[in-house]
Amino acid sequence: MGMKVLLTLALLWPVAALAAPANLLGVHFAPVGGHAALIFDFSGPVEHRIFTLGSPNRIVIDVDNARLATALPAGQGVVKDLRSGIHDQTGLRLVLDLNARVIPRSLLRTSAIGTQLIVVLYANAISTDRKPVLTAATAVPKTGRDIVVAIDAGHGGIDSGARGRHGVMEKTITLQIARRLAALVAKQPGFKPFLTRDGDYYLTLRQRIDRARAAHADIFISIHCDAARDHYADGATVYALSMHGASSEHARLLAERENDSDLLGGVSLSDKSSMLASVLLDLSQTATIGASLDVGGRVAQRLSRLGPMHRDNVQQAAFVVLKSPDIPSILVETDYITNPQEERLLKTSSYQQKIAAALLGGVVNYFNQYPPPGSELAMTKARQQRIAQAGAGQETTDYNAASRN
């Protein structure tokens, strides 16, 4: 083989080594949970970025190493039009022209033909209209619902849990801390506690989840005391659900969805196709795990002020009590009851109160930033933002008037 041929092959090799671009084979609208949603079917794995633009309102989706192989559908609902272009030479840019401002959330999932990119468009609940302060203050209903904090005291009844060297039982400590936390939550404006158990009796793990769901909980906190053969082990650990746990629960819920009339915060899966039910579960579980990790991190940060943590970062595991697909859930190992020193601490009302205060602090901090729709906290935040926007508009008017003078 001549040198020229070898040189040609060498020059062509990087191009040949690149993965073939994924083709966008189809696009269709599929409302998800009452929100507008689009599903993009690609022939293979893709990576994407999504962002919003204003004036006019648009959503831009950049997909690496992809190309358009289908006609884009006409706009529908909040989506006025769909356009496409080339991004970064080998990528695909999709632009959604909008009739109103929305918040996009995206999810990638494997499909029979390749990969599906699902984009759900959530209506932006906070108006950007500039209105007089008095109008803004009364534009939102004055009362909203309380945020429900489900507090789960681990173990109970015939299940005593771990035991300390001096006979202290985990089920007793967890109930005492749970009651203290409930008392603190009850004093917090806009919050309401719910105890999965308020006595020494046994509940299955599924019963704990079911009770929290029946109470329309916004968050689920399961309280435990850790145990180890090493009697010197100490410190708290916060857990959220692992992806393995989410995958197994996903399969179980899909298989049993015909018997569950209310799986995702009031949305039934029984009347949905398998594909749509799976999409709904994926979206809900992904968002819930993200929220659980967020609130868990805030709780861990406050627990660290009480002493060294056993694990600084939020851990993930397949605990059954964390598997609700639509309720952010964390499990807190408050300390090691098998450590004699920590056992003595866990028995004291002062230390239990500090743990309860740390749990509450993390929860309140999270919901102050992400208040659930319809809650009093969300309505208060919306009123404050409207008033601030109106005030900013008045400042601009005053400035312009002063400039003219």
LOKOLBA-622596 format. One record per residue: x, z, y of N, C-alpha, C in turn; residue number from 1. Coordinates in steps of 0.1 Angstrom, whole numbers, plus 5000, padded with zeros to 4 digits. Each point is the difference from the previous one (the first is absolute). Layout:
REM residues N
nc1_nc3_nc2_cac1_cac3_cac2_cc1_cc3_cc2_n
X_Z_Y_X_Z_Y_X_Z_Y_NUM
...
***
This chain:
REM residues 405
nc1_nc3_nc2_cac1_cac3_cac2_cc1_cc3_cc2_n
5009_5000_4988_4991_5000_5012_5009_5000_5012_1
4998_4991_5010_5008_4998_5011_4998_5012_5010_2
5011_5002_5009_4999_5010_5010_4989_4999_5009_3
4996_4988_5003_4988_4997_5010_4987_5006_4994_4
4999_4997_4986_4987_5004_4994_5000_5016_4999_5
5012_5006_4997_5000_5014_4999_4997_5007_5014_6
5005_4994_5010_4998_5005_5014_4985_4999_5003_7
4994_4988_4997_4986_4998_5002_4991_5011_4993_8
5004_5003_4987_4992_5010_4993_5002_5014_5006_9
5012_5002_5005_5003_5013_5006_4992_5002_5012_10
4999_4990_5008_4992_5000_5012_4985_5002_4998_11
4995_4994_4989_4986_5001_4996_4996_5012_4993_12
5010_5008_4995_4997_5011_4991_4992_5011_5007_13
5003_5004_5013_4992_5011_5006_4986_4996_5002_14
4998_4986_5003_4986_4996_5002_4992_5001_4987_15
5007_4995_4989_4993_5001_4987_4997_5014_4995_16
5009_5009_5005_4999_5014_4995_4988_5007_5007_17
4996_4995_5012_4989_5007_5007_4987_4999_4992_18
4992_5010_5000_4987_5000_4993_4991_4990_5006_19
4992_4994_4992_4990_4990_5005_4990_5008_5009_20
4996_4994_5011_4990_5006_5009_4987_5003_4993_21
4994_5011_5003_4986_5003_4995_4990_4992_5008_22
4991_4993_4993_4990_4992_5006_4987_5009_5003_23
4995_4998_5012_4987_5007_5003_4989_4990_4995_24
4994_5005_4989_4991_4991_4993_4985_5002_5004_25
4997_5011_5007_4986_5001_5004_4999_5012_5009_26
4989_4999_5009_4997_5011_5009_4985_5002_5000_27
4996_5012_4999_4985_5003_5001_4997_5013_5005_28
4989_5001_5006_4995_5013_5006_4993_5008_4989_29
5002_5013_5000_4994_5009_4990_4999_5014_5006_30
4988_5003_5006_4998_5013_5007_5004_5011_4990_31
5008_5010_5005_5004_5011_4992_4995_5013_5007_32
4991_5008_4993_4996_5012_5005_4993_4999_5014_33
4993_4989_5003_4994_4999_5012_5009_4994_5011_34
5012_4997_4997_5009_4995_5010_5003_4985_4996_35
5004_4992_5011_5004_4986_4997_5013_5000_4993_36
5002_4991_4991_5012_4999_4992_5003_4986_4996_37
5012_4996_4999_5004_4987_4996_5010_5002_4988_38
4998_4991_4990_5009_5000_4988_5008_4987_5000_39
5013_5001_5000_5009_4988_4999_5006_4999_4987_40
4997_4989_4992_5006_4998_4987_5012_4992_5000_41
5011_5006_4996_5013_4994_4999_5004_4997_4986_42
5008_4990_4998_5004_4996_4986_5011_5009_4995_43
5007_5008_5008_5010_5009_4995_5002_5012_5009_44
5011_5008_4998_5002_5012_5008_5004_4996_5014_45
4995_5008_5009_5003_4998_5015_5003_5013_5007_46
5007_4998_5011_5002_5012_5009_4994_4996_5013_47
4994_5009_5007_4993_4997_5013_5001_5011_5010_48
4998_4996_5012_4999_5009_5012_4987_4997_5007_49
4993_5010_5006_4988_4998_5007_5000_5008_5013_50
4996_4993_5011_4999_5007_5013_4989_4994_5008_51
4996_5008_5010_4989_4995_5009_5006_4996_5014_52
4992_4992_5006_5003_4995_5014_4987_5001_5008_53
5001_5002_5013_4989_5001_5009_5000_4989_5010_54
4988_4999_5007_4998_4990_5011_5004_4986_4997_55
4994_4993_4991_4988_5005_4992_5004_5007_4987_56
4990_5007_4994_5003_5007_4988_5003_4991_4988_57
5011_5003_4994_5004_4992_4988_5007_5009_4990_58
5000_4996_4988_5008_5006_4989_5010_4989_4995_59
5013_5004_4999_5010_4991_4995_5005_5005_4986_60
5000_4991_4990_5005_5004_4987_5012_4990_4997_61
5012_5005_4999_5011_4992_4996_5004_5003_4986_62
5000_4989_4992_5003_5001_4985_5013_4992_4998_63
5010_5007_4994_5013_4994_4997_4999_4990_4989_64
5008_4990_5001_5001_4990_4989_4987_4996_4994_65
4991_4995_5009_4987_4996_4995_4996_4987_5008_66
4990_4993_4995_4995_4988_5007_4985_4999_4997_67
4993_4993_5009_4986_4998_4999_4997_4989_4990_68
4991_5002_4991_4997_4990_4990_4984_4999_4999_69
4993_5004_5010_4986_4999_5000_4995_4999_5014_70
4987_4996_5002_4994_5000_5013_4995_5014_5003_71
5002_5004_5012_4996_5014_5005_4985_4999_5003_72
4993_5011_4996_4985_5000_5002_4997_5001_5015_73
4987_4998_5004_4996_5002_5013_4999_5015_5003_74
5000_5004_5012_4999_5014_5004_4987_5006_4995_75
5000_5013_5000_4988_5007_4995_5000_5014_5006_76
4988_5004_5006_4999_5014_5005_5010_5002_5011_77
5008_5011_4999_5009_5003_5011_5012_4990_5001_78
5002_4992_4989_5011_4990_5000_4994_4987_5006_79
5004_4996_5012_4995_4988_5006_5006_4988_4994_80
5013_5000_4997_5007_4988_4994_5012_5004_4993_81
5005_4992_4991_5012_5002_4993_5009_4988_5002_82
5013_5003_5003_5010_4989_5002_5012_5003_4992_83
5009_4990_4998_5012_5002_4993_5012_4993_5007_84
5012_5004_4997_5012_4994_5005_5012_5004_4991_85
5011_4995_5004_5013_5003_4993_5006_5012_5007_86
5005_5009_4991_5007_5012_5005_5014_5000_4994_87
5010_5001_5009_5014_5002_4996_5004_4989_4990_88
4996_4987_5002_5004_4988_4993_4994_5000_4986_89
5000_5010_4992_4995_4999_4986_4988_5009_4998_90
4995_5007_5010_4989_5009_4999_4987_4994_5005_91
4989_5007_4998_4987_4996_5004_4995_5010_5010_92
4995_4995_5011_4993_5009_5010_4985_4997_5000_93
4993_5010_4999_4985_4999_5000_4995_5008_5012_94
4992_4994_5008_4994_5006_5012_4985_5001_5000_95
4995_5012_5001_4986_5002_5001_4995_5003_5014_96
4993_4991_5006_4994_5001_5013_4988_5009_4999_97
4998_5010_5008_4990_5010_4998_4990_5000_5012_98
4988_5005_4996_4989_5001_5011_5001_5014_5006_99
5007_5010_4993_5001_5013_5004_5013_5006_4995_100
5004_5012_5006_5012_5006_4995_4997_5008_4987_101
5009_4998_4991_4999_5007_4987_5013_5006_4996_102
5000_5008_4990_5013_5006_4994_5001_4995_4986_103
5011_4992_4998_5001_4994_4986_5008_5009_4991_104
4996_5000_4987_5007_5007_4990_5002_4990_4988_105
5012_4999_4994_5003_4990_4990_5004_5006_4987_106
4998_4993_4989_5004_5004_4987_5004_4988_4992_107
5011_5001_4992_5003_4990_4990_4997_5005_4986_108
4994_4991_4992_4997_5003_4987_5002_4988_4991_109
5004_5002_4987_5002_4989_4991_4987_4995_4995_110
4999_4987_4999_4987_4993_4996_5004_4991_4988_111
4989_4994_4994_5002_4991_4989_5008_4988_5003_112
5000_4996_5013_5007_4987_5004_5013_5003_5007_113
5002_5013_5004_5012_5003_5007_4999_5013_5008_114
4998_4999_5013_4999_5012_5008_4989_4998_5010_115
4993_5011_5003_4989_5000_5010_5005_5009_5011_116
4998_4994_5012_5002_5008_5013_4986_5003_5005_117
4997_5013_5001_4987_5004_5004_5001_5006_5014_118
4993_4995_5010_5001_5005_5013_4986_5005_5004_119
4998_5013_5003_4988_5006_5004_5000_5003_5015_120
4989_4996_5007_5000_5001_5014_4990_5012_5004_121
5006_5011_5005_4992_5011_5004_4997_4999_5015_122
4987_5002_5003_4996_5000_5014_5007_5011_5008_123
5005_4997_5012_5006_5010_5008_4989_5008_5007_124
4999_5013_4996_4989_5008_5005_5002_5005_5014_125
5012_4999_5006_5002_5004_5014_4999_4989_5009_126
4990_5000_5009_4998_4989_5010_5012_5001_5010_127
5003_4988_5005_5010_4999_5010_4994_4997_5014_128
4987_5000_5000_4993_4998_5013_5003_5012_5009_129
5003_4997_5013_5002_5010_5010_4987_5003_5007_130
4996_5013_4998_4987_5004_5005_5002_5013_5009_131
4991_5003_5009_5001_5012_5007_5001_5012_4991_132
5007_5011_5006_5003_5011_4991_4987_5007_4995_133
4990_5001_5008_4988_5007_4996_4993_4992_4988_134
5000_4987_5002_4994_4992_4989_5009_5001_4987_135
5013_5000_5002_5009_5000_4988_4998_5013_4993_136
4998_5011_5007_4998_5013_4994_4988_5001_4991_137
4990_4992_5004_4987_5001_4992_4997_4988_4992_138
5010_4991_4999_4998_4988_4992_5001_5002_4985_139
5006_5011_4996_5002_5003_4986_4991_5012_4997_140
4993_5000_4989_4991_5012_4996_5009_5013_5001_141
4993_5011_5005_5007_5012_5003_5004_5008_4987_142
4993_4998_4990_5002_5007_4988_5003_4991_4988_143
5010_5004_4992_5003_4992_4988_5001_5010_4988_144
5003_4995_4989_5000_5009_4988_5014_5007_5000_145
5000_5011_4992_5012_5007_4997_5009_4993_4990_146
5013_5001_5001_5009_4995_4990_5000_5010_4989_147
4997_4995_4988_4999_5009_4988_5013_5001_4993_148
5005_5012_4999_5013_5003_4993_4997_5006_4986_149
5002_4993_4990_4997_5005_4986_5013_5008_4996_150
4998_5013_4996_5011_5008_4997_4998_5004_4985_151
5010_4996_4992_4999_5002_4985_5010_5011_4996_152
4995_5011_4996_5008_5011_4994_5003_4996_4986_153
5013_4998_4997_5004_4995_4987_4997_5011_4989_154
4996_4994_4988_4998_5009_4988_4987_5008_5002_155
4998_5011_4992_4988_5008_5001_4994_5003_4987_156
4993_5011_4999_4994_5003_4987_5009_5002_4989_157
4997_4993_4988_5009_5001_4989_5014_4994_5002_158
5001_4992_5010_5012_4993_5004_5007_5008_5011_159
5009_5009_4996_5006_5009_5010_5012_4993_5007_160
5005_4989_4995_5011_4993_5006_5013_5008_4997_161
5010_4998_5009_5013_5007_4997_4999_5015_5003_162
5009_5007_4994_5001_5015_5002_5013_5004_5004_163
5001_5009_5010_5012_5006_5005_5006_5010_4990_164
5012_5005_5002_5006_5009_4991_4993_5014_5001_165
4993_5002_5011_4993_5013_5002_4985_4999_4998_166
4996_4989_4993_4986_4998_4996_4991_4993_5010_167
5005_4996_5011_4992_4994_5010_4996_4986_4995_168
4987_4997_5000_4995_4987_4995_4998_4990_5011_169
5003_4987_4997_4999_4990_5009_4986_4998_5005_170
4990_5001_4991_4986_4998_5004_4995_5010_5011_171
5006_5012_5000_4996_5010_5010_5006_4997_5013_172
5013_4996_5001_5007_4997_5012_4994_4988_5007_173
4997_4989_4992_4995_4988_5005_4986_5002_5007_174
4992_5008_4994_4987_5003_5005_5001_5008_5013_175
5009_5010_5001_5002_5008_5012_5005_4991_5011_176
5009_4991_4998_5005_4991_5010_4989_4990_5004_177
4992_4995_4990_4990_4991_5003_4989_5006_5010_178
4997_5013_4997_4990_5007_5008_5005_5002_5014_179
5013_5003_5002_5006_5002_5013_5000_4987_5007_180
5004_4989_4993_4999_4987_5007_4986_4996_5004_181
4990_5003_4992_4987_4997_5003_4995_5007_5013_182
5005_5013_5001_4996_5008_5012_5006_4994_5012_183
5013_4995_4999_5006_4994_5012_4993_4987_5004_184
4997_4992_4990_4993_4987_5002_4987_5002_5007_185
4993_5010_4996_4986_5003_5006_5001_5004_5014_186
5012_5005_5005_5002_5004_5014_5005_4988_5008_187
5003_4989_4994_5006_4988_5006_4988_4991_5005_188
4999_4998_5013_4989_4992_5005_5000_4986_4994_189
4988_4995_4995_4999_4987_4995_5004_4999_4985_190
5003_5012_4993_5004_5000_4986_4991_5009_4992_191
4998_4997_4988_4992_5008_4991_5007_5001_4986_192
5001_5012_4994_5006_5001_4987_4991_4999_4989_193
5005_4995_4989_4992_5000_4987_5009_5004_4989_194
4997_5011_4993_5007_5005_4989_4995_4995_4987_195
5009_4993_4992_4995_4995_4987_4996_5011_4991_196
5007_5011_5001_4996_5013_4993_5002_5011_5009_197
4991_5010_5000_5001_5012_5008_4999_5012_4991_198
5005_4999_4988_4999_5011_4991_5010_4997_4988_199
5000_5010_4991_5009_4998_4989_4993_4994_4988_200
4998_4986_5001_4994_4993_4989_5007_4987_4998_201
4998_4993_4989_5007_4988_4996_4993_4988_5005_202
5008_4990_5005_4995_4987_5003_5009_4990_4994_203
4995_4989_4995_5008_4989_4995_5006_4993_5013_204
5010_4992_4997_5007_4993_5011_4990_4990_5007_205
4992_4993_4991_4990_4991_5006_4989_5007_5007_206
4996_5012_4996_4990_5007_5007_5005_5003_5014_207
5012_5003_5002_5006_5003_5013_4999_4988_5009_208
5003_4988_4995_4999_4988_5008_4985_4998_5003_209
4992_5001_4990_4985_4997_5002_4994_5009_5011_210
5004_5013_5000_4995_5009_5009_5004_4997_5015_211
5013_4995_5001_5005_4996_5013_4992_4988_5005_212
4998_4991_4991_4993_4987_5004_4985_5004_5003_213
4994_5009_4993_4986_5003_5003_4999_5007_5014_214
5011_5007_5004_5000_5006_5013_5004_4991_5011_215
5003_4987_4997_5004_4990_5009_5013_5004_5007_216
5009_5005_4992_5013_5005_5006_5008_4988_5006_217
5007_5004_5011_5009_4991_5007_5014_5001_4995_218
5003_5012_4994_5013_5002_4994_4999_5010_4989_219
5009_5000_4990_4999_5008_4989_5014_5007_4998_220
5000_5013_5000_5013_5008_4999_4999_5009_4987_221
5008_4997_4991_5001_5008_4988_5012_5010_5001_222
4997_5013_4998_5010_5010_5002_5004_5006_4987_223
5014_5000_4998_5005_5005_4987_5013_5009_5003_224
5005_5006_4990_5013_5007_5000_5008_4995_4989_225
5012_4996_5003_5009_4993_4990_5006_5010_4990_226
5005_4995_4989_5006_5008_4990_5013_4993_4995_227
5010_5007_4996_5012_4994_4995_5007_5011_4991_228
5008_4995_4990_5008_5009_4992_5011_5007_5008_229
5004_4993_5010_5010_5005_5009_4993_5010_5010_230
5003_5013_4998_4993_5010_5008_5005_5000_5015_231
5010_4992_5003_5005_5000_5014_4994_4988_5007_232
4992_4991_4993_4994_4989_5007_4990_5005_5011_233
5001_4994_5011_4990_5004_5011_4997_4988_5009_234
4991_5002_5009_4996_4990_5010_4988_4993_4996_235
4994_4994_5011_4987_4992_4998_5003_4986_4997_236
4990_4993_4994_5001_4985_4998_4986_4995_5003_237
4999_4989_5007_4987_4993_5002_5000_4987_4993_238
4988_4997_4993_4999_4988_4992_4988_4991_5005_239
5002_4987_4999_4990_4990_5001_4999_4992_4987_240
4990_4992_4999_4998_4992_4988_5011_4989_4999_241
5005_4998_4988_5009_4989_4997_4993_4987_4998_242
5007_4989_5001_4994_4987_4998_4996_4998_4985_243
5008_5007_4991_4996_4999_4986_4986_5007_4998_244
4999_5012_5007_4987_5007_4999_4989_4991_5006_245
5003_4994_5011_4989_4991_5006_4997_4989_4991_246
5009_4994_4993_4997_4988_4992_4992_5004_4988_247
5002_5012_4994_4992_5004_4989_4986_5003_5004_248
4999_5006_5012_4987_5004_5005_4992_4987_5004_249
5007_4990_5005_4994_4988_5004_4993_4993_4988_250
5008_5000_4989_4994_4995_4987_4988_5008_4996_251
5001_5013_5000_4989_5008_4996_4987_4998_5008_252
5002_5000_5013_4989_4998_5009_4993_4986_4999_253
5008_4990_4998_4995_4987_4998_4991_5000_4987_254
5006_5006_4989_4992_5000_4988_4987_5008_5000_255
5000_5010_5009_4988_5009_5001_4991_4997_5012_256
5003_4990_5007_4993_4998_5013_4985_4999_4999_257
4996_4995_4989_4985_4998_4998_4993_5014_5000_258
5007_5010_4996_4994_5014_4999_5002_5008_5013_259
5008_4994_5010_5003_5008_5012_4992_4993_5012_260
4991_5006_5005_4992_4994_5011_5007_5002_5014_261
5010_5008_5001_5006_5003_5013_5015_5004_4997_262
5008_4989_5000_5014_5002_4997_5009_5001_5012_263
4997_4992_5011_5009_4999_5011_4993_5003_5013_264
4999_5013_5002_4994_5005_5012_4987_4994_5003_265
4991_4999_4990_4987_4995_5002_4998_4985_4996_266
5011_4993_4996_4999_4987_4996_5000_4999_4984_267
4989_4994_4995_4999_4999_4985_5007_4988_4995_268
5007_5001_4989_5006_4989_4994_4992_4993_4989_269
4989_5007_4997_4992_4995_4988_4994_4986_5002_270
4998_4996_5013_4994_4987_5003_5010_4990_5005_271
5013_5003_4998_5011_4991_5005_5006_4993_4988_272
5005_4988_5003_5007_4993_4989_5013_5007_4997_273
5005_4997_4988_5013_5007_4996_5011_4998_5010_274
5001_4988_5006_5010_4997_5009_4998_5008_5013_275
4988_5000_5005_4998_5008_5013_5001_5015_4998_276
4995_5004_4988_5001_5015_4997_5015_5004_4999_277
5008_4991_4994_5015_5003_4999_5006_5000_5014_278
4996_4990_5009_5006_5000_5013_4996_5012_5008_279
4987_5005_4999_4996_5012_5007_5008_5012_4995_280
5002_5001_4987_5008_5011_4995_5014_5000_5005_281
5006_4988_4999_5014_4998_5005_5002_5004_5014_282
4991_4995_5009_5001_5004_5014_4998_5014_5002_283
4990_5006_4994_4997_5014_5002_5012_5009_4995_284
5005_4997_4988_5010_5008_4994_5013_4999_5008_285
5003_4988_5005_5013_4998_5008_4999_5008_5013_286
4988_4999_5006_4999_5007_5013_5000_5015_4998_287
4993_5005_4989_4999_5014_4997_5014_5006_4996_288
5008_4993_4993_5014_5005_4996_5008_5001_5013_289
4999_4990_5009_5007_5000_5012_4996_5012_5009_290
4987_5003_5001_4996_5011_5007_5004_5013_4994_291
5000_5001_4987_5004_5012_4993_5015_5003_5002_292
5008_4989_5000_5015_5002_5003_5002_5005_5014_293
4992_4995_5009_5001_5003_5014_4997_5015_5002_294
4988_5004_4996_4995_5014_5002_5009_5009_4992_295
5005_4996_4988_5008_5008_4992_5014_5003_5007_296
5005_4990_5007_5012_5001_5007_4999_5010_5012_297
4988_5000_5006_4998_5010_5011_4998_5014_4995_298
4994_5001_4988_4999_5013_4994_5013_5006_4995_299
5008_4991_4994_5014_5004_4996_5008_5004_5011_300
4999_4994_5012_5008_5003_5011_4997_5015_5005_301
4987_5003_4999_4996_5014_5005_5004_5010_4989_302
4999_4997_4987_5004_5009_4990_5015_5003_5001_303
5008_4990_5004_5014_5002_5001_5004_5010_5010_304
4991_5004_5009_5003_5010_5010_4999_5014_4994_305
4994_5001_4988_4999_5013_4993_5012_5003_4992_306
5008_4990_4997_5012_5001_4992_5004_4987_4994_307
5011_5000_4993_5005_4987_4993_4989_4994_4991_308
4999_4987_5000_4990_4993_4991_5008_4998_4987_309
4992_5000_4989_5006_4995_4987_5003_4985_5001_310
4990_4993_5006_5002_4985_5002_4996_4998_5015_311
5009_4994_5008_4997_4998_5014_4990_4989_5002_312
5001_4990_4992_4991_4988_5002_4987_5001_4991_313
4990_4994_5004_4988_5000_4992_5003_4992_4987_314
4997_5007_4988_5002_4994_4987_4987_4993_4996_315
5002_4991_4990_4988_4993_4995_4999_5001_4985_316
4988_5003_4995_4998_5003_4986_4986_4996_4997_317
4997_4999_4987_4987_4995_4995_4990_5012_4997_318
5000_5010_5009_4991_5011_4998_4985_4995_5001_319
4992_5004_4991_4986_4995_4999_4992_5004_5013_320
5003_5012_5005_4992_5005_5012_5003_4992_5012_321
5010_4991_5000_5004_4992_5012_4994_4986_4999_322
4992_4997_4989_4997_4986_4998_4987_4995_5006_323
4994_5008_5010_4988_4994_5006_5005_4988_5009_324
4993_4988_4998_5005_4988_5006_4997_5000_5015_325
4992_5009_5005_4996_4999_5015_5002_5013_5007_326
5006_5010_4994_5002_5013_5007_5015_5002_5000_327
5007_5001_5012_5014_5004_5000_5001_5013_4993_328
5010_5001_4991_5001_5012_4992_5015_5004_4998_329
5002_5013_5001_5013_5005_4998_5000_5013_4991_330
5010_5002_4992_5002_5012_4992_5012_5007_5005_331
4998_5013_5003_5010_5008_5006_5004_5011_4990_332
5013_4999_4996_5006_5011_4992_5006_5010_5011_333
4993_5011_5002_5003_5008_5012_5014_5007_4998_334
5003_5004_4988_5013_5007_4997_5001_5002_4985_335
5011_5005_4995_5002_5003_4986_4996_5014_4997_336
4989_5002_4993_4995_5013_4996_5009_5006_4989_337
5008_4992_4993_5009_5005_4990_5013_5005_5006_338
5002_4999_5013_5011_5006_5007_4995_5014_5005_339
5006_5011_4995_4994_5013_5003_4999_5003_5015_340
5010_4995_5007_4999_5003_5015_4989_4992_5006_341
4998_4987_4996_4989_4992_5005_4986_5005_4995_342
5000_5006_4988_4988_5006_4995_4995_5011_5009_343
5010_5009_5004_4996_5011_5009_4995_4995_5013_344
5006_4989_5005_4996_4994_5013_4986_4994_4999_345
4998_4993_4989_4987_4993_4998_4988_5010_4999_346
5003_5013_4996_4989_5010_4999_4996_5005_5014_347
5009_4999_5010_4997_5006_5013_4991_4992_5008_348
4991_5007_5007_4990_4993_5009_5007_4993_5011_349
5011_5005_5005_5007_4994_5012_5006_4986_4996_350
5006_5000_4987_5006_4987_4996_4989_4990_4997_351
4990_5004_4993_4988_4991_4997_4995_4995_5013_352
4999_5008_5011_4994_4995_5012_5009_4990_5007_353
5013_5002_4998_5010_4990_5006_4999_4987_4993_354
4998_5000_4986_4998_4988_4993_4988_4993_5004_355
4989_5007_5001_4987_4994_5005_5001_4994_5013_356
5007_5007_5010_5002_4995_5013_5008_4987_5000_357
5010_4999_4991_5008_4988_5000_4992_4988_4994_358
4992_5003_4990_4991_4989_4995_4990_4995_5011_359
4994_5010_5007_4991_4996_5010_5007_4992_5011_360
5012_5005_5004_5007_4993_5011_5003_4985_4997_361
5004_4997_4987_5003_4987_4996_4987_4991_5000_362
4989_5006_4995_4987_4993_5000_4995_4996_5013_363
5000_5010_5009_4995_4998_5014_5008_4990_5007_364
5013_5001_4999_5009_4991_5006_4998_4986_4996_365
4997_4997_4987_4996_4987_4995_4987_4995_5006_366
4990_5008_4999_4987_4996_5005_4999_4998_5015_367
5008_5008_5007_5001_4997_5015_5004_4986_5003_368
5009_4995_4991_5005_4986_5002_4990_4990_4994_369
4995_5003_4988_4991_4991_4993_4986_5007_4997_370
4992_5002_5010_4987_5006_4997_4991_4991_4993_371
4992_5004_4990_4991_4992_4993_4989_4995_5009_372
4996_4987_4998_4988_4995_5008_4988_5009_4999_373
4993_5002_5011_4988_5008_5000_5002_5015_5001_374
5013_5004_4999_5003_5014_5001_5000_5004_5015_375
4998_5013_5003_5000_5005_5013_5014_4998_5006_376
5010_5001_4992_5014_4998_5005_5002_4986_5005_377
4994_4990_4992_5001_4986_5004_4993_4997_5013_378
4988_5006_5001_4992_4998_5012_5006_5006_5012_379
5006_5012_4998_5007_5006_5012_5012_4991_5004_380
5007_4995_4990_5012_4992_5003_4996_4987_5007_381
4989_4994_4996_4994_4988_5006_4996_5003_5014_382
4994_5011_5003_4996_5003_5013_5012_5002_5009_383
5010_5007_4995_5012_5002_5008_5007_4987_5004_384
5000_4991_4990_5006_4987_5002_4993_4991_5010_385
4986_5001_4999_4992_4993_5010_5002_5005_5014_386
5000_5013_5001_5002_5007_5013_5014_4996_5006_387
5010_5000_4991_5014_4996_5004_5000_4986_5005_388
4994_4991_4992_4999_4986_5004_4993_4998_5013_389
4989_5007_5002_4993_4999_5013_5008_5005_5011_390
5007_5011_4998_5009_5005_5010_5011_4991_5004_391
5006_4993_4989_5010_4990_5003_4995_4989_5008_392
4988_4996_4997_4993_4989_5008_4998_5004_5014_393
4997_5012_5003_4998_5005_5013_5013_5000_5008_394
5010_5005_4993_5014_5000_5007_5004_4986_5004_395
4997_4990_4991_5004_4986_5003_4992_4995_5013_396
4987_5004_5000_4992_4996_5012_5005_5006_5012_397
5003_5013_5000_5006_5007_5011_5013_4994_5005_398
5008_4996_4990_5013_4994_5004_4998_4987_5007_399
4991_4992_4994_4998_4987_5006_4994_5001_5014_400
4991_5010_5002_4994_5002_5013_5011_5004_5010_401
5009_5009_4996_5010_5005_5008_5010_4988_5004_402
5002_4991_4990_5009_4989_5003_4995_4991_5010_403
4986_4998_5000_4994_4991_5010_5001_5006_5014_404
4999_5013_5000_5001_5007_5013_5014_5000_5005_405
***
